[in-house]
Amino acid sequence: MFNDTTPPVFPPYAPPESGSRASLLPFLADQHLPYLVPAVFFWVISLVFHYIDNRGLLSQYKLHTSAEDLTKNRASRKDVIKFALIQQAAQCLLGYLMADGEQYVSPQYAIAMWAQRLQSVELRSSQWIHFLASYGSQMSEAVFPVSLPQDPLNALSNDTAHTLLWPTDGTMAFTSRHLSLAKAIYWVLYPFFQYISAMVLADTMQYFAHRAFHANRWLYKHIHSMHHDIYVPFAYGAFYNHPLETIPIDAIGFPACLAIVGLDNRQAAFFGAIWTFKTVVDHCGHQTWGMKHNFSVYGAFWDWFMGTRWSPHDSKAQAKYRKGKAVAEAVTAKARWQTQIPDPVIGESTAVSF
C-alpha cells in the first residue's frame, strides 16, 4: 500500500501572501459579492414569480385564492416593495462596512498544504503502527521466548518517510497518490463540508430565532407580526420584516455563520444566492395551519427533533385550509354583493407552489 514507486511531483511552493486573484467581475471587488449577489438575485427570482402570477400561469398550483388575497392581507404590494428595499439597503450598508479583502491562497499552494498534511498523517500513523507492533513483539518474546520473523512494518515506515522530501529549491515533493487525494479534498470534499456546515449553522440559527419570535408574545406583537401581515404571500414578501428582525438575523447572524466555516467571498455569495432562492420559494405559499410549526429553512431536522414539524398533507392542516378558504370566499362574495365590486382577475394571488 505504501510502496509507491511513482516519481514525486513538485508543485510550486509559493507563499500565500505573494498570490493575487483577479475579481470575478471586472467592475466589482470580490469582497462586495456576499451582500450584493443575494440582493440582486432576490429581485430577479421574485420578478420571475411575479410574472408567472400576473400572467395567470400555473394557477392550478396556487395555495390561496384571490378572495383570500383581498380579505386577509394587511399589507399592500407597494408597502412590501418599499420595506423590502429598505431592508436590503440596511443589509448592503452593513455588508459594505464589514467587507474586507481576504488573503488569497493559490490553489497550488493549498493543494500542497493538503498533500503535506496527508503525508504527515501517513507518516505518524505508520510510526505508531510500527511502535505498537514492536511493543507487541517485545511483549510476546517476554511471554513466549521464541524467535519471531522480522517486523515487516520497518519497510513501510521507511518508505513513508522517504516520500517526505524537502528540496533546497523552494519546492515540496509529493507522490502522485498524495497529490491526487489532496486535489480531491481541496476541490470537492472540503468545500462540500463547508457548505453542509454553513447550512447546519444557518438553519440552527434560523430555527431558534424564528421560533423565539413566535413563542415570545412581545417579540411577535411588536416585531415579527409585521412579516405575517402578508397572509397570502408574494415572492418579494420574503424580505418584508421589521428592522429589529432583519439586522440581527440576516445582516449579522447569517454572515457570521458563513465566516465560522471559512467560506471565502465567492463561496459566501453562492451560498447566499441559494439561501435567497429557498427563502423566496418558501414565501410563494404560506402554511395555513397555525403559527407554531415549521420554523426551519433548509431542512426539517430541528422541526422534527423539537416536535414542531407539521406536514401540509396532515388532515388537520387540510381541514383548516379548507375552512379558511371558505370563509374568505364568503366574505368576498358578501362584499361583492354589497358594493358590486368586480370579480377578481386571475393572477392576483401570487401564492404559487410547485
Disulfide bonds with the S-S distance in Angstrom:
none
